Amino acid sequence: MSVVYFAHSYRDKDARVVDFFGRLLRSEGLTPSLDPPSNSVNSAKLQRHLNASDGMVAVLSRRDEGASPHILFEINLAIKSGAPLLVFVEDTIPSRLLSTRVPQARFSARWFLREVREHRHAVRAFKDYLREYSPPQFRPSFARRTCVLAGLDSVEAELAGLLPEWVSDSADYDPLLLADTPIPYEYYEKIRNANLAVIFRRSPPAYVDGLLDGIGIPTISLALNRFEPAVNWPPAEYLPREVEDSRELRQILAQEIALFEEDFLELENQSDVDQYSELLVDLQGEYDSGTRERIREVVMGDKYVASGQIGAVGPGAHVHDVTFNQIWNSFPAGEEDLPALAAELEQLRVHLRSVAQTREQDVEVAEIGAAAAAAEAKDGSGVMSHLSKVGKWALTAATSIGTALATAAIKHAAGI
């Protein structure tokens, strides 16, 4: 049974269409992969899930702006990687949004059930292609997982020296340094067999930048200065992360690699992992509204029930469709309290930075810092979004140093 990366919207208005195509894929022997819920996303994580799938099926439904830039980005990943791809496009989206070389079929949001024969034919043709599609290259692994490092020639010696050491000691990857001048065979062999790449992007791009993008290795992109794309693409979540100094480099790498590695097996409660494992076996990959609700119960527990938010479940589904406005609006403090909250969060960040010892703690420090910045910008929903990603370690520290407002905000974001 082939596993496909299922890219789709998670808005309530699109649920029936998504459920329909999920059931249709399952009925034809294609299993939509399941992606863990997440408050954040980066391109490395999406690329990893795509590389673990046999192909991609995307449902591109209409939005006010035309189509979701996030789903378009996922489609772009499949095109770039040469992965088998089938896109169902809502019939009200303008023509030529996608190249005519991309296999696609139109559907109506109002009468898609009447079109089931056409849609089933498209899925069967896609399945037949997957059957003939050559399997991934057989590459036995005899060594520790590896991370390619590139672009170090363009950064200060302190950062260039820190990155390999941190990747090896803190992230548990063997670092493989690539110079800007290619070395025949060895250069390409390193990239092709790597698990991950971390690159400092240059302007104009270096040869290795394009090579990493073209081969489709999950890549975490960094930049010394704010990265301003020439066009309004891709979405901000997939732009290089700005790095100013060695301290910030550690925090950003910890956050981005943790996101890249995120999966269901990272659940703190092992019984939840066992439940999810049984769920996948019992349902044999079936994907419909009932599946999504049961997965949400297993994975999210009471957290989302308490906060009133709806998380994202499903490959390529992310909580960029979810706002934290209602969480902020239900918080007892108001906009006038944001400066005080920003000051307490900054106090907490400084304290946590001085005691952090693990990658997971570095991630929480970064989220507290981002929440402080959001509070300074008077972005209450942004504060809740970032605080929803921190755990007991930060909460205990906030209580111990007497930052009462920050403590209350962390509890509220977590639904405690």
MIVEXTOR-113595 format. One record per residue: x, y, z of N, C-alpha, C in turn; residue in three letters. Coordinates in steps of 0.001 Angstrom, whole numbers, plus 524288, in hexadecimal, padded with zeros to 5 digits. Atoms other than C-alpha are relative to their C-alpha. Example, Ala and Ser with C-alpha at 12.3 -4.5 7.8 and 13.67 -1.06 7.14 Angstrom:
8037A7FB5A800008300C7EE6C81E7880384804B080000ALA 7FCCC7FB5A7FFC4835667FBDC81BE47FCFE80442802DASER 
This chain:
8034E7FB598000080000800008000080372804D980000MET 7FCD97FB4880062805D080D197FBDF7FE288041B803E4SER 801227FBBB7FC6B80690818608057C800D08051F7FD23VAL 7FF9F7FB01802C9803DC825E7800077FFB880483803DFVAL 800237FB1B7FD148067583348805B47FAF8802C87FE58TYR 805277FDD0801287F8C083926806987FFF5805B4801B1PHE 7FFD87FA637FEE67F96084809805B07FA8B802477FF47ALA 805597FDFA8005C7EC9D84EEF8089A7FF07804288041EHIS 801B47FC277FC277E5AD859AE80FF47FDB27FD3F804BDSER 802948021C7FB687E0DF8578781DBC7FBC5803BC801EBTYR 8044C7FC857FE947D68B8621981DB17FAE77FCE580034ARG 804F3802C47FF5E7C90985DD0821F87FCEE7FFB97FAE0ASP 8031C7FFE5804CF7C2FF861CF81503801FE7FC267FBE6LYS 7FDC3803B9803C07CC188588880DAE7FFE87FA61801F5ASP 7FF9A805287FD887CA6384CEC816DA7FD637FBBC7FCC3ALA 802C380415802E87C05B8459C80E8D802F57FE737FB1AARG 7FCFC80126804B87C88A846BA80244804D87FCCF8015DVAL 7FB41802C17FE5E7D4E1842678095E7FEBC7FA6A8019CVAL 80195805387FE647CDD8836E480FA37FEB87FC917FB4AASP 8016D802E5804B67C884832D58025E804DF7FDF77FD37PHE 7FB53801B0802D07D5DB832977FBE2803497FC3F80349PHE 7FD41803B67FCAB7DBD882BCC807AD7FDB77FA8C7FF85GLY 8028C8051F800927D1C8820E3806B2800E27FDBC7FA91ARG 7FF2E801D4805587D37F820397F805805777FDAD7FF6BLEU 7FAB0802188003D7E22A81E547F9598003E7FAB1802A3LEU 7FFEB804E67FD0D7E01E813BE8038A7FD3D7FBA27FCFFARG 802F780400802D67D61D80CB07FB1F803167FDCB7FB6BSER 7FCC2801C28045E7E03E80BC37F04B8053F7FDCF801D7GLU 7FB43802717FE027EAAF806397F94480482803AE800E9GLY 7FBF47FC257FECC7F228812DF7FBBE7FF2C801EC80594LEU 8006C7FE707FA8B7F50081668809EC801F280592800B4THR 7FE207FAB87FECB7F562824DE80D3C803397FFEC80500PRO 7FCB57FFEF7FB5B8009A826EB8169B7FDDB803F5803DFSER 801EE7FCA07FBDC7FDEE82D9A82385804898030880258LEU 7FBF57FC8B7FE14805F0839378280B7FE77801E98056CASP 8017E7FE537FAB78066F83CB88368F7FE65805AC80028PRO 801827FA8E7FF677FFA18493883ABE804AF80343801ACPRO 7FB947FCA77FEB4808F3854AB83BF77FE54805A97FFDFSER 801017FA6A8000A808968630783F47803A6802D97FC55ASN 7FC257FD9B80367813FD8658C8361E801197FC5A7FB70SER 7FEA18032A8048381926860D882929804F08023F7FD98VAL 7FBBA7FE3080348825888618D821278006D7FC657FB53ASN 7FFC28030E804D48291A85C8B813BD802C57FAD1800D1SER 7FD3B804EA7FF18832568522E8192F7FC4C7FBBA801D7ALA 803C6803D27FE168272E84B82820537FC907FE057FB8BLYS 8034F8019D8046581E8084B8381436803067FC7E7FC3ELEU 7FCDD803218039F829968464D80BCB800E27FA868022DGLN 7FF37805257FDA082C0F83B48815797FB367FC8C7FF45ARG 804C280316800A881DDE836E9814F17FF297FE8E7FA43HIS 80089801368058E81DC9837D080625803BF7FBA57FE74LEU 7FC23803FE8015C82A4082FC2805197FE847FAA18020CASN 801B3804FF7FDC6823E28254280D8A7FB067FDF17FD77ALA 804D680198802AA817F38247880492801327FE307FA7CSER 7FF53801D680560815FA81E2A7F74D7FE78804247FC05ASP 801B57FBD08037C80FF082A697F18B7FC9D803CB80306GLY 8034C7FC167FD7A80710835F57F4627FAD6800887FD29MET 805197FE77802017F896838607F2967FE75804F4802E6VAL 8016E7FB027FD9E7F45E846747F5037FA74801707FE7BALA 805357FDE4801047E6BE84C3A7F6288006A805E78009AVAL 7FF457FA578000F7E77B85A8E7F2657FAAA8029C7FFB5LEU 805207FD717FFCE7DB06861377F6DB800A3805E37FFEDSER 7FFA87FA52800CC7D7D286F6C7F4947FFDE802F980527ARG 8001E7FC3C7FBBB7DA7C87A6E7FE087FF2D8056B7FDB6ARG 800DC7FAAE801DE7D821888E87FD5380486801DF7FCAAASP 7FB6B7FE4B802E97E61388ADC7F896801267FC7E7FB51GLU 7FF58803718047E7E48D880077EE6C801047FA6E8019FGLY 7FEAA8053E7FE287EB46874437F490803E58008780473ALA 7FC7E7FFD67FB8A7F2E387107800D2805B1800057FE39SER 7FA73800078016F80130874FF7FF25802F27FB7D80282PRO 7FD688045C7FD67804CA86A29808A47FF577FAF57FCDAHIS 800C8804AB803377FE9F85F8780048802F5800907FADBILE 7FCE97FF1C804C1804CA865AA7F437805C47FEF180103LEU 7FA85801107FEB1811E4864E37FB32800F27FA2080044PHE 7FF71805B57FFB980FBA856687FDF8800077FDA17FA8BGLU 8000B801D48057480C4E854307EFAE8053F8012A7FD73ILE 7FAF17FE8980227818BA85B6F7EC19804507FC4D801CBASN 7FC29803C57FE098209A852307F4BE7FFDE7FAFB7FCCFLEU 8007F804D38030B81B30846857ED5F8022B800B57FA7AALA 7FDFE7FEF48054681E2D84CC47E03B805EC8002A8000EILE 7FA577FF6B7FF9C82BF1850567E472802B27FACD800E4LYS 7FDA1805017FEB582E97842BB7E9C07FEF77FBCF7FBEASER 8014E803E6803ED828E283BCA7DE017FC827FBB48020EGLY 80378803F37FDC381F22834997E6957FAFF7FF937FCD1ALA 8050C80082802A4812D482F007E03C7FBF8803898029DPRO 803777FBF77FDEE808318392E7E1C07FAC87FFF57FD25LEU 8053F7FF53802297F98483A677DFBC7FD598044C80328LEU 8027E7FB987FD587F2468470B7E2CF7FA4D800617FE50VAL 8057E7FEE1800FD7E390848917E3F97FF24805CC8010DPHE 8006F7FA517FFBA7E09E856EA7E1417FA418018B7FFB9VAL 8056F7FE42800197D3B185D6D7E47F7FEED802FF7FAF8GLU 801157FDFC805417CCFA861987D7FC7FF34805E27FFC5ASP 800847FA4E8000A7CB8186FDC7DC2880550802C380063THR 7FABC7FDB17FFEF7DA4B871F67DD5E8019D8013F7FA6FILE 7FE857FE76805587DFB48795B7D18B803637FBF57FD48PRO 7FCED8039B8032C7E5A0871727C68D805C38017580038SER 7FA5C7FF628007A7F43F86FB67C51A802B08019480512ARG 7FD4C7FF407FB017F71C870FC7D385804867FC2B80061LEU 7FBEB803F2800347FED48647A7D1C3801857FF007FA57LEU 7FE3E8016780539806DD860647C61B7FCB87FB857FDDASER 802F080449802797FFE2857A77BC65803017FADE80046THR 7FCF6804C47FF5280AE384DEB7BEDF7FEBF7FD4580527ARG 80170802507FAFC8059084BA57CC947FAEC7FCF47FF54VAL 804E1802FA800657FB88840847CC807FBE980249803B0PRO 803F47FD6D7FCD37EEFF846C37D1487FA8E7FEDF7FDE3GLN 80572800C2801707E04A845717D12E7FCC9803FF8030AALA 803517FC1C7FD747D5B484F647D4467FBA17FD4D80309ARG 8047C801F17FD117CB4D84D407DE977FC918049280191PHE 803AA7FC0E7FE307BF43854AA7E2C47FF077FF43805D3SER 80111800477FA607BD8C857E87F12A7FA3D7FF068010FALA 805A58008E7FF3A7AED0857227EF1A7FDFE7FAB97FE38ARG 8020C80503801EF7AD0884AA17E75E8045A7FC127FEDETRP 7FBAB803A3800D77B9AF842E37E8D07FE3D7FA508003DPHE 801E0805647FFD37B1B5836AD7EC167FE0B7FE317FAB4LEU 801D280159805497AC07837337DE54804937FEE17FC5CARG 7FB6F8008B803657B9DA837027D8E78036F7FB6180198GLU 7FCC48041A7FDB87BE5F82AD37DFF58028F7FC8E7FBDFVAL 7FD9F80351804017C0BB8231B7D367804F0802767FDD3ARG 7FB687FD478020F7CA0182D677CE1C8047180013803FDGLU 7FBF17FFC17FBFF7D11D82EAD7DAFF802647FAA2800F8HIS 7FDF18054A7FF387D25F81FFA7DCA9803A87FE877FB7DARG 7FCA48010F804867D7FD81F037CEEF805508029B800B3HIS 7FB137FD317FF2B7E24E8294C7D2538034D7FD4580426ALA 7FD29802AB7FBD07E5F3822287DEEB802367FAD27FE0AVAL 7FE1E8050A801FB7E704815157D7E2804A3800C47FC5DARG 7FB927FEF7803787EFE581AEA7CD84804E2801558032CALA 7FBA87FE987FC937F8608209D7D8458022E7FB1E802B5PHE 7FE59804D47FD667F8B18138A7DF56803067FC867FC3ALYS 7FD3D80325803DE7FCAA80C7E7D2D980587802147FF28ASP 7FAC47FDC2800A6807EC815FC7D15E803727FEB1804ACTYR 7FCF0801557FB5C80C3A8139E7DF5E801E67FA637FFC2LEU 7FE90805838005F80C5D805167DC90804CC7FF4D7FC84ARG 7FBA080056803A7815EA807617D16B8049A8036B801B2GLU 7FBF67FC497FE5B81D918120A7D86C8045E7FD24802CCTYR 7FB90802B77FDA582B3480DA97DC2F8006180149805CBSER 7FF9E7FF257FA5682D3A80BF07EAD1804AD8036F8014CPRO 7FB7C7FCDA7FE748369E8147D7F27D805107FCFD7FF68PRO 7FAE780274800A184501811D97F077801617FCE3804E1GLN 7FE71803417FB91849F1806D17F8FB8052A8020F8021CPHE 7FB567FDB87FDAC8539080D4C80218800997FDF580594ARG 7FF5D801FC7FAA185751804D380DBB8031C803D780340PRO 7FD767FC487FC8B85B6380CF381949803307FD1C8040FSER 7FC8B802987FC4586711808918213D8022D803CE80409PHE 7FD9A7FC117FCAA86A4B815398281B7FBD48035A802A4ALA 803677FC507FD548647081F8B830F47FD6B8039F7FC0AARG 802BA7FC6B8037B85A8F828B282AC48034F804DF7FF0BARG 7FC807FBCC80194860AE8342B823A27FD01804FA7FEBATHR 802277FADB8014085E41842B2821D38040C802F97FCCACYS 7FC997FCEE8035F8643784A2A8167E7FFE8805B3801D1VAL 7FF877FA7B7FE8886928857D2819FF80263802F27FB75LEU 7FE1E7FD088047B86AE8861EC80F5C7FF5F805D88010BALA 800497FA547FF7786D0A8707A80E16803238021F80483GLY 7FD067FE297FB7D8765D87130819A280450803C37FE7BLEU 7FBF27FC62801C288052878738115A7FE2A805A980036ASP 8021A7FAB18003F8773F884398119F7FECF8025080559SER 801587FE1F7FACD875CF8858E82068804E5800AD8034EVAL 7FB9D7FF1F7FC8587E7C889AD82BA68023A7FAD3801F9GLU 7FD51804C07FE4A8886387FEF830C17FD5E7FD97804C4ALA 802868020F7FB468811487EC083DBF7FB567FCA07FEA0GLU 8049380303801978748D87A5483729801A27FB307FCE8LEU 7FE3E8045D8033D87BB9871D282D578024A7FBA080357ALA 7FDCD803F87FC8F882C486ADA838727FC037FD8D80396GLY 80400801F57FC65876D38698B841277FC6C7FC017FD6ELEU 8040D803268028286DBE8634783732801547FA297FFD5LEU 7FEE0805A980014874D08562F8350C8000C7FD9C8056EPRO 7FFC2802087FAAE87743854A3843987FA8D7FF458024AGLU 8054C8005A7FDD986918857618472F7FCFC7FB9C7FD63TRP 802CC80419802D9863B884E7183C98801A67FA99801E0VAL 7FE158051B7FE3F86C4084354841657FE887FEDD805A8SER 80096801057FA6C86B37844E5850247FA6D800B1801F7ASP 805417FED97FE1185D9284A8C851F77FBB57FD8E7FCBDSER 804158021580369855FB845C884620800E17FA4F7FE89ALA 7FECE8058A8010485CAF8387B844BE7FFFF7FE987FA3FASP 7FF0E801298058785FF98394083644805DE8005C7FF04TYR 7FAA57FF3C801CF86D318372D82FEB80007804807FC1FASP 7FFEC7FB8B8039B87032844568297B803677FEDD7FB37PRO 7FD1D80096804E1874918440781B4480074805637FD81LEU 7FF427FAB7801F887A67850EB816DA800BD7FFEB7FA1BLEU 7FF707FF6B805A28790E85512808B68025C805517FED1LEU 7FDC67FB19801D3881DA85F51802E77FCF1801DB7FB43ALA 802E37FDEF8047E87C81868407F859801FD7FDCD7FAD9ASP 7FDD480253804BF88588861D57EE5E7FF087FA2280013THR 80160805937FFE6880468544A7EAC5804C37FC757FF99PRO 7FC20804268007F888B9848487ECB97FD537FB727FD39ILE 802B080418802FF8853883E097E25F7FEDA7FB2F8034FPRO 80206804B87FD7687DAC832467E7557FEE4800D1805C2TYR 800BF7FF987FA5D87FD9834BD7F5D57FBEE8042780150GLU 8038C7FBA67FF158785B8418D7F5387FA527FE3E7FF7ATYR 8055A801AA8010D86C1E83B6B7EF6F7FE6D7FB5A80364TYR 8012B804897FCCD86D1582ED07F71C7FE6C801A48057DGLU 801517FE0E7FAC586CD08365E803F67FA6B8021080021LYS 805357FDA680007860AC83DE2800307FBD37FBDE7FF4EILE 80410803C28015A859418327C7FA7E7FED57FC4B80481ARG 800B7803C67FBCE85B2E82A088068A7FF2E8029280554ASN 800C67FD3D7FB108590783484810E57FA567FF91801CEALA 805487FFE57FDCA84D55834A381A007FDD3805848003FASN 801977FA947FF2284D038436381B67804548038A7FDFFLEU 7FC1D7FC0E80170853D284FB4816A87FECC80507802E8ALA 800757FAC27FDBD8563D85CB681D6580370803877FCBFVAL 7FD187FCA88039585A60867D6814967FF20805B780149ILE 800647FA517FFD185D538763F815E17FF48801DB7FA67PHE 801327FE378054B856F387C45809F38030E804F67FEB2ARG 7FD397FB68801ED85E7E8862C801DF7FCE8802B77FBBCARG 802627FD1E8044F85A3C890A47F85A80460802AD7FCE2SER 8030C803E4802EA85C6288DD07ED698011F7FA78801F4PRO 7FF52805597FE1785AB087F407F021804EE7FD777FDDBPRO 7FB8B80312801BF866658763D7EF4F7FE157FB067FD56ALA 8015F804C1802D7866B3869DA7E73D7FD827FBF580390TYR 801F1803FE7FC6F86466861437F3137FA668011D801AFVAL 805627FEAF7FE9D857CF868B37F6587FC2A7FD547FC49ASP 803728025A803E8851898645E7E9B1800487FA1E80001GLY 7FF68805AD7FFF78570A856B57EAC57FCD77FD908046CLEU 80302802027FB988511B8548B7F8417FA2B8004B7FEE6LEU 805877FF698013E84400859CD7F3B37FE447FBFE7FBFFASP 80188803798043D843FA8516E7E7807FFE07FA4B8018BGLY 7FFCB8057D7FE6F847A58449D7EDFA7FB9B7FEA2803BBILE 80479801037FC9083CCF8460B7F80C8017C7FDF28055AGLY 7FE88801617FAA88446A843FF804B27FD4E803C8803B7ILE 8024F7FC5D7FC3983D00849918107280418803EF801C7PRO 7FC1B7FBE77FF25843C9856978127E7FE0080438803A0THR 8010B7FB8D7FC98843E18608F81D78803518047F7FE0BILE 7FD467FB8D802438476286DBC817A5800968045C80403SER 7FEC97FBB77FC7384DE28788F81F76801F7804A57FCD3LEU 7FE037FB528028F851A78868281C0680208803BF80423ALA 7FDCE7FC3F7FC4D85A1F890C2822917FCC1804F580042LEU 803447FB57800398510189BA881E647FA737FE767FE9AASN 805728010C801408426F89C9A81CB07FF787FEB07FA43ARG 80076801E78055A83EE489503810897FB15802437FD86PHE 804667FD95802BA8364B89CD98075F7FFAA7FDB97FA87GLU 8006D8024380538831C5894D67FBAC7FE75804157FBF1PRO 801397FC4D8042E830AE89BB67EEA97FA2F8001B7FEC7ALA 805A88004A800CA82290897367ED9A7FD837FE2880510VAL 802C8801847FB4681828894477F7B77FF657FA0F8003EASN 7FFF1805B28000C81BFF8860A7F81D8055A7FE3A801DETRP 80435803377FDE381D9B87CFE7FF0D7FDA68026E804E4PRO 8020B7FE057FB098156187ED880B5D8045F800A5803FEPRO 7FBE77FE847FC4981D0688485816BF8022A7FB5680308ALA 7FE3B804877FCF881DA78775D81DD48048B7FD207FD67GLU 7FC1C802FF802DB826B08722781342804B4803457FE64TYR 7FB837FCB58011E8302187D9C81246804737FEB0803B9LEU 7FB9A800F17FC7083DD987CB1818207FF39802BD8053BPRO 800577FDC87FAC383E6C87F18826C6804A18039C800E8ARG 7FBE07FC1F7FF348461188B4782A49803117FEC9804FCGLU 7FC7F8011B7FB9E851CE8891E833318039E804A9800BEVAL 7FCA77FB817FEE5859588940E839E7804FE7FE85802E3GLU 7FB5E8015B7FCF7862B488D5E8435A7FFCA7FA3B80177ASP 7FF8A8058F7FEBA8670D88048848D27FBAA7FE32803A4SER 804358018B7FC7185CE38803E853B77FAFA7FF127FCF2ARG 804C8800898030F851E68825B84A17800607FB597FC53GLU 7FF558048180379857A887811840FA7FE807FAFA802D4LEU 80159804B07FD0A8568286DC284BA67FA1A7FF84800B3ARG 805A0800257FF108486F8716B84EA67FD027FEA97FB08GLN 802CE800E0804E58441C871B28407C800DB7FA6B7FE14ILE 7FEFB8055B801B584ABF864D683D287FCFB7FC1A80353LEU 802E5803917FC99844BB85E48849027FA407FFED7FE83ALA 805897FFA2801598374586320845227FEE57FD867FAB6GLN 80102801E7805488386885FED836AB800F37FA207FF84GLU 7FF01805A08004F83E5B8525D838657FBE37FCFE80310ILE 8042D802947FD0E8345F84EE4842DC7FB0F7FFB57FCB8ALA 804977FFFC80364829B1852BC83945800B27FC1F7FB8ALEU 7FEDD803B08043A8302484B0282E487FF3F7FA5C801CEPHE 8003A805627FE06830C083ED4836DB7FACA7FEA58027DGLU 804F2800D27FD338231A8406B83CA47FCD17FB9A7FD96GLU 8035580435801DC81AA08346E83BB77FC9D7FE1B8047FASP 80391801D97FC028102182D2784311802DB7FD328046DPHE 7FD32802D17FBF681A3B8253284A69802508039680419LEU 7FDF37FC4F7FC3381E35831A88517F7FC138012B80451GLU 803D77FF097FBE7811D78315F859C7802337FE6A80549LEU 7FDE8801177FACD8151F831F4868407FD7C7FB1B80250GLU 802C98046A7FDBB80ACF827D586BDA8006E7FB537FC50ASN 7FF21804798036C80F0181AAF866567FAF57FD1F7FEC7GLN 804F9802968010F8013081571867967FD47802847FB5BSER 802367FD5D804907FD0881FB385DAA8027F7FDF87FAF8ASP 7FD51802268048E8075781A8A8544B7FDC57FAA77FEA9VAL 8022F80537800E28022080CCE8560C7FA888005A7FDABASP 805497FF4E802227F42F8117C8538E8003C801847FA44GLN 7FFA17FE49805727F85C8183B8470F801DA7FB927FC7FTYR 7FE2080473803027FFC180C438427C7FB887FC367FEDCSER 8048680373800C57F39C803E9844927FC1E8026D7FC3BGLU 803AA7FD3A8036A7EB7E80E3F83DBB801757FF3A7FA49LEU 7FE488009B805657F3AD80D6A8316A7FF2C7FA737FE10LEU 800A280572801937F33E7FE978314E7FA3B7FEAC7FF57VAL 8058D80148800307E4B67FD90834357FD54802797FB47ASP 802997FD3D804457E0EB807A482A06802757FED67FAB8LEU 7FD4080164804D57EAC0802B181FF78008F804B87FC66GLN 7FF0B7FB5F803257ED798108381B837FB27803017FE7CGLY 804C37FD3D801897DF39814AC81A3680022805948020CGLU 7FF9A7FA747FE9D7DDFE8236881A7D7FAC7802A17FEECTYR 804ED7FD31800987D11982A3A81CF47FF3B8035F804CFASP 800E27FC6D7FB9E7CAE383387826B08006B7FD2880538SER 7FF9D802F87FB307C9D0828D2830F7805A97FEE880177GLY 7FA79800DE7FF0B7D83B8259D82F698027D804DD80252THR 7FD947FB207FE317DC03833C7831417FE738013980596ARG 801BF7FECA7FAB77D3C58355E83D74802A47FC62803F5GLU 7FD96803AD7FC5A7D95482904843AE805CA80132800B0ARG 7FA7B7FE987FF9B7E73F82D1A84083800A8804D88035AILE 7FFAF7FB3F7FCDB7E4AE83A7A846637FF6F7FEAF805C9ARG 800B8801867FA907DFE2833F3852E3804E67FD668022AGLU 7FB61802D17FE3B7EBD382B2D853A480498803AD800A9VAL 7FB467FCE8800247F60983542850337FF95804FD80333VAL 800657FAE87FD877F0E884220855607FDC97FFC18057FMET 802198007E7FABB7E9DF83D27861777FC3D8045D80147GLY 803A37FBF97FE3E7E2CD8478286952801DB805767FEA0ASP 7FDD67FAC6800BF7EBA1852AE865487FCA7803437FC55LYS 802F37FCF7803C77E3EF856BB8595F7FA4B8007980187TYR 8055A7FF8C7FE107D6FB853F085FEB7FF9F8049A803B3VAL 8000E7FBC37FC297DA7B85D4686AD880086805457FD65ALA 7FF117FAF1802657DF28867F3861C27FBF5801557FBE3SER 804067FEF5803E67D4258667E8580E802128004D7FA78GLY 7FDBB7FFBA805377DD738659884C7D7FF897FAC17FD41GLN 8000C804CB803147DD5185B9B8419B8056B7FF5D7FDAAILE 7FABF800D8801F17EAA9855E483EB37FFEA7FDBE7FA82GLY 7FF90802038054C7EFB6851228319D801E37FA678002CALA 7FE69805668006A7F07D842B182EA27FFBF7FE7E7FA44VAL 7FFF280191805707F43A83CAB821BC804F7801ED7FD81GLY 7FB1E7FE82802788003783D1A819117FF71805327FD59PRO 8003A7FADE8026B8030084ADB815097FC0F8039680276GLY 803C27FC907FD6F7F87C8503081E21802A580281804A3ALA 7FD467FD387FBEA7FD9B85A9B827457FC4D803E980275HIS 803747FC6C7FD4F7F7FD863EF8310B800A6805917FE16VAL 8001E7FAB98021E7FAB086F84828347FA62801927FEC5HIS 805827FED3800D67EBE286E7A826137FD3D8014980524ASP 802637FF347FAE47E99D870418349D801F48051A80250VAL 7FE527FB487FD597E9E587D5783BB77FF817FF34805D3THR 800208003C7FA5A7EC3E87F5784A077FD3D804D180233PHE 802C67FB527FE3D7E3A788B5484A967FC4F7FED380482ASN 803E0801057FBFD7D931884CF852A78028B7FE7C8052BGLN 7FD3A801187FB247E32D87FE485C7B80190805258029FILE 7FE6B7FAF47FDD97E88088DA485E0D7FB4680305801FDTRP 804A47FD017FE737DAED8939685EB07FDA47FE0D8051CASN 802188021D7FB217D76B88A8C869EB803D68007F80489SER 7FC1E7FF377FBDF7E3BD88E02871897FE72804C580341PHE 801C07FBA67FCB77E093896C587D47802E3805187FEFAPRO 7FD187FB338012B7EB5C8A070879D07FE64802117FAA8ALA 801717FD94804F77E8EB8A9EA86EC4804AC8026E7FD4CGLY 7FBC97FDA4803107F0CD8B1A7864DE80349803B680348GLU 7FD167FC507FCBD7F4778BB9E86F378040D7FD3B80375GLU 7FC57802FA7FCC17FB928B0C087699804847FDAB7FCE1ASP 7FBF98026D8033E804058ACA786B0D805848020880133LEU 7FAA67FE4D7FE9D80FA98B57886E9D802127FD51804E4PRO 7FE4F802A87FB378101F8AF9187C44801117FA457FEECALA 7FF2B8057D8015F80EB98A1E987699805147FF5C7FCFALEU 7FB228003680302819C48A4B286CF9804B7800478039BALA 7FBA47FF6D7FC56822A18A8F787831800D47FAFE80322ALA 7FF77804D07FCFE81FBD89CB68801D801FF7FB857FC9AGLU 7FE27804258037E821AE893BF87465805C8800AA7FEC5LEU 7FA757FF11800F482EBD89A398718E8033A7FE88804CCGLU 7FD5C8018B7FB25832978986E87FD7800647FA0780050GLN 8000E805B47FFF382EC088A2687EB7803D07FDD87FBFFLEU 7FC79801D38041B8364C8888A871FE805AF80044801D0ARG 7FAA27FF5E7FE22842D288DC98780D8014D7FBDB8041BVAL 7FF21803F77FBFD84140884B6883AB8008E7FA8F7FD91HIS 7FFDF805358026683E69878B987B57804F97FF337FCD5LEU 7FB488007C8032D849DE87B918725C804BB7FEAF8035DARG 7FB86800DD7FC8C8531787B5687DEF800187FA7980245SER 800348053B7FDA084E9886DD0882667FEE17FBAE7FC0CVAL 8014F803F8803EC84B16866E6875A38049C7FC567FF0EALA 7FBE3803E5800D0852B785A52873827FEEB7FC457FB83GLN 80158803C08041E84B6E8527D869197FDDC802D27FB3FTHR 802407FDC1804BF846C0854C085B3D7FA5580179800D8ARG 8058B7FEE27FF15838B1853FE85FC27FF538050080325GLU 8004C7FB387FCEC83B3185E9B869BF80181804C07FCC1GLN 7FEA87FBB480392841D18670485F617FB4B801A07FCBCASP 804AA7FED58031C83566865EF8575D7FC268034380339VAL 803A17FD187FCB482D2B86AB1862C9801EF8059A800EBGLU 7FDCE7FABE7FF6A8366887630864E17FEAE8034A7FB36VAL 801277FD29804D48349987A05856A47FA3E8017B7FFABALA 805967FED68003D825C787925857B57FE7F80447803E0GLU 801057FBDB7FC37825AB8818D86407801D48053D7FDCBILE 7FE147FB398026D82DF588B9985CD97FC5F801EE7FBB7GLY 803A27FE7C8042D824BA88B6B8513A7FAEB8021280242ALA 804C17FE1C7FD718191688D1785A68800D5805798022AALA 7FECF7FAC47FE0A81FC2898D9860BA7FFE6803FB7FB93ALA 800057FC7780485821E789EE3853447FA6C800FF7FE27ALA 805757FF558019C8139289C8384FD47FD248039E803C9ALA 802827FC947FC2980F518A30585C82801A5805A57FF31ALA 7FE1F7FAB18010D817DB8AED6859767FD58802487FB2FGLU 802AA7FE3E804C7811438AF7D84C1E7FA148003D800B1ALA 805A17FFE67FEC1803E38AEE4852E07FCF67FBF67FCD9LYS 802648045C802DC800DD8A1FE84C1C7FE787FBC9803F1ASP 801AF803A97FBFE7F90B89A9C8565B7FF867FA737FE10GLY 8009280548802127F5D388F0984DAF805547FD8E7FEFBSER 7FAB280200800CC8043A88DD284A38802767FE3880513GLY 7FE11801927FADD8079E88D50858AA7FDED7FA988015BVAL 80252805087FEB77FE1F8821085A9E802167FBA57FC89MET 7FDF4803EC803A68031E87B0184E928054E7FE09801C4SER 7FABE8019C7FE5A8112787AFE853717FFEA7FD5980559HIS 80021802587FACA80DCD8780B861957FD8A7FA9B80000LEU 802658053180045805BB86C5285D6B8040B7FBC17FEF4SER 7FBF2803CA801608129D865DC8596F803D17FEEE8046DLYS 7FC6B800F07FBA98195D8668A866A87FD867FC31803DAVAL 801F1804157FC828183485C5E87154800C780129805BDGLY 7FFCD7FF827FA528196E859D987FCD80502802A0801DCLYS 7FB067FDB57FE5E827AD85DF7880687FF99805F38003FTRP 800897FA4E80014824B886C0587C6C7FBEC801D1803F0ALA 804227FE847FC598184986C5B88482802037FFE0805A0LEU 7FDD88005D7FAB781F61867D7890CB803B4804848011CTHR 7FC587FBAB7FF51829ED8720588EAA7FD1F8052C800A0ALA 803057FB287FFA481FEC87CD688C847FDA68009B8056AALA 8023C7FFD97FAB981998879558996F80432801248040CTHR 7FBDD7FF907FC0D8267A878708A0CA80258805708003FSER 7FD8E7FAD07FFEA82B7E885F089CC37FBF980453800D5ILE 803FA7FC337FE8A81E9188C9589FCF7FDAE803307FB98GLY 8026D7FD388046B81A2E8909A892287FA5C7FE1B7FF7FTHR 80562801F47FF8F80BBF88F178953A7FCFE8007F7FAEBALA 802F87FF35804D680669894BD8888E801D67FC2D7FBD0LEU 7FDF5803C5803C880F5B88C578802E7FE2F7FA7A80156ALA 801E18051C7FE4F80B9A8806F888457FA5C7FF227FE55THR 805848006E801777FD3088322886257FF597FF707FA23ALA 8007880051805B87FF46885128778E8018A7FAA57FE00ALA 7FE5C8053F801AC8069A878208760D7FBCD7FC0680144ILE 8042C8039F7FE8C7FBFF870F287D6D7FB4B8009D7FC60LYS 8049C7FF0D803577F152877508753F800F77FDDB7FA7BHIS 7FEC9801EC805497F83687405868667FFB97FA157FFC4ALA 80014805B97FFD17F937865D586CB27FAB57FDD18019AALA 80529801D17FE667EB15865448712F7FFE07FDCA80576GLY 7FFC9802077FA9E7EED8862C987F5C7FC908035180392ILE 
